Structure formats: C-alpha cells, structure tokens
Amino acid sequence: MIVTTKTGDQGTTEIQGGRISKADPLIEVLGDLDELSAECLVLASGFSGYRKSMRQIVTQLSAASAMLSGYGEADLASFIRMLEIEIESKVKAAGEFRFHYPFDNPESAALNRLRAISRRVERHWWKLQETRKTDPFLGVYLNRISDYFYALQIQSAAGSEI
C-alpha cells in the first residue's frame, strides 16, 4: 500500500476527475466534514451510549463527502428526515432547557464542540456556494446536524452548571 504519493506536494489534490488547489473552498468543506466525522468518533469512543448514533452520523458524513467530491451519492432528504425525528424526540424528552456552559459535564462539552464544528462546516459550505453550486439539500442537512448535536446536548445537560 502506498501512503506517500507525492502528487499533492505542489498544493493540489485530485478530485472530481481532475486536480484542484488544496486552498479551494471545496477542499475546505471536505476537510471540515472529515474533522466533524473525527469528532463524532471521539465522542463515541468516550461515551459508549453514542456509538450507534455516531456510527450513523459518520456514515452520513462520509456519503455527503463522497457526493460533494463527485465520487458517490447521498440520500440527504432521508438523512434530514431522520435528524428531524431525532431532534424532536430528544428535545421533547429533555423538557425545559436553558443554555448552559458545560464546565462540569464532559459529555455535554463534547456535544457542544460537535455543534460548533458543524456550524463552521455549514458556514464554509455556504461560502462554497458562491463559486460552485452543490446539492442544496447539503446545506439543509448541515443545519439540521448542528440542531441534532444541540438537541443531544440538551438531553445530556441535566446536572450541569448553568
């Protein structure tokens, strides 16, 4: 297996059948999606109750990345529906919630970090739309996934410092 191809040493990478600059907004969004996926893995490895849901999210993020880079498809509409159902369920179960800073709740802090990263992914995706139009459902999905992480944070926040 070759790990070092040296093909990117000049600041380009291969995507969508050609080479583009590593500074291209598309590469920025793909890197953000990769980081978000990595953070989902960190959450799942530290808090076993999230393994099933984070496995599903990582699979969705991988499909979205493949679609965005031209190497696959993603059923974003079904991903969005699933997230909306989960969000409603989590918020309803949590009851009243006030924003908190999770200084004393590592689980809630990790979810807050996921929410913040997903917001950055969404901002960078919107910047990408200025130069390259992609599937508009990806913007909706990115908005919902940050809402999902927030809903999970609400659920985990019981007992945290307000």
C-alpha positions in Angstrom: 0.0 0.0 0.0 1.4 3.4 -1.0 0.7 6.2 1.5 3.1 8.8 0.2 2.2 9.5 -3.4 3.9 13.0 -3.5 1.2 14.1 -6.0 0.0 16.8 -3.6 3.4 18.3 -3.0 2.7 21.2 -5.2 -0.5 22.2 -3.4 -3.1 20.4 -5.5 -5.2 17.3 -4.9 -7.2 15.0 -7.2 -11.0 15.3 -7.0 -13.9 15.0 -9.4 -11.6 13.6 -12.1 -9.1 16.4 -12.0 -6.7 18.3 -9.8 -7.7 21.4 -7.8 -5.9 23.6 -5.4 -5.9 22.5 -1.8 -7.0 26.0 -1.0 -10.2 25.6 -3.0 -13.4 26.1 -0.9 -14.5 22.6 -1.8 -11.4 21.1 -0.1 -12.1 23.4 2.9 -15.6 21.9 3.3 -14.4 18.3 2.7 -11.8 18.9 5.4 -14.4 20.3 7.8 -16.6 17.2 7.1 -13.7 15.0 7.9 -13.0 16.9 11.1 -16.6 16.6 12.1 -16.6 12.9 11.5 -13.4 12.5 13.6 -15.0 14.4 16.5 -18.0 12.1 16.2 -15.6 9.2 16.6 -14.0 10.8 19.7 -17.5 11.2 21.3 -18.4 7.6 20.6 -15.1 6.3 21.9 -15.5 8.3 25.2 -19.3 7.8 25.7 -20.5 4.4 24.6 -24.2 5.4 24.6 -23.5 7.4 21.5 -21.8 4.7 19.5 -24.8 3.7 17.4 -25.9 7.2 16.6 -22.4 8.4 15.9 -21.8 5.4 13.6 -24.9 6.5 11.7 -23.8 10.2 11.5 -20.2 9.2 10.4 -21.8 7.1 7.6 -24.0 10.0 6.6 -21.0 12.4 6.6 -19.0 10.0 4.5 -21.8 9.8 2.0 -22.1 13.6 1.9 -18.4 13.9 1.4 -18.4 11.3 -1.4 -21.3 13.2 -3.1 -19.7 16.6 -2.7 -16.4 15.3 -4.2 -18.1 13.6 -7.1 -17.5 10.0 -6.1 -20.9 8.9 -4.8 -24.4 9.8 -3.9 -26.2 10.6 -0.7 -29.8 10.4 0.2 -29.8 13.7 2.0 -33.5 14.0 2.2 -33.8 10.8 4.2 -30.8 11.9 6.4 -32.7 15.2 7.1 -35.9 13.4 8.0 -34.1 11.1 10.4 -32.4 14.0 12.1 -35.7 16.0 12.4 -37.4 13.0 14.1 -34.5 12.5 16.5 -34.3 16.2 17.3 -38.0 16.4 18.2 -37.7 13.3 20.3 -34.6 14.5 22.2 -36.0 18.0 22.9 -39.4 16.7 24.0 -37.8 14.2 26.4 -35.5 16.8 27.9 -38.2 19.3 28.8 -37.3 22.9 29.6 -33.8 23.9 28.8 -31.7 26.9 29.4 -28.4 27.5 27.6 -25.5 26.4 29.7 -21.7 26.2 29.6 -20.8 22.6 30.3 -17.8 23.3 32.6 -18.6 20.2 34.6 -20.1 17.8 32.1 -17.5 16.4 29.6 -20.3 14.7 27.6 -22.2 17.9 27.1 -19.0 19.7 26.3 -18.1 17.2 23.6 -21.6 17.7 22.1 -21.2 21.4 22.3 -17.9 21.1 20.3 -19.7 19.0 17.7 -22.4 21.7 17.4 -19.8 24.4 16.9 -17.8 22.4 14.3 -21.0 21.6 12.4 -21.9 25.3 12.3 -18.4 26.0 10.8 -18.9 23.3 8.2 -22.2 24.9 7.3 -20.7 28.4 7.0 -17.9 27.1 4.8 -20.5 25.2 2.7 -22.4 28.5 2.1 -19.1 30.2 1.1 -18.5 27.3 -1.4 -21.9 28.1 -3.0 -20.6 31.4 -4.1 -18.2 29.7 -6.6 -19.6 26.2 -7.1 -23.2 25.2 -6.7 -23.7 21.9 -5.0 -26.8 20.0 -3.8 -28.9 22.5 -1.8 -30.0 19.6 0.5 -26.5 19.5 1.8 -27.0 23.0 3.4 -30.2 21.8 5.0 -28.5 18.7 6.3 -25.7 20.7 7.8 -28.1 23.0 9.5 -30.1 20.0 10.9 -27.0 18.2 12.1 -26.0 21.1 14.2 -29.5 21.2 15.6 -29.2 17.5 16.3 -26.0 18.0 18.3 -27.6 20.8 20.2 -30.6 18.5 21.0 -28.2 15.8 22.3 -26.5 18.5 24.4 -29.9 19.5 25.9 -30.5 15.9 26.7 -27.1 15.4 28.4 -27.2 18.7 30.3 -29.1 17.6 33.4 -26.9 18.4 36.4 -24.6 20.7 34.6 -23.6 24.1 35.8 -25.9 26.8 34.4 
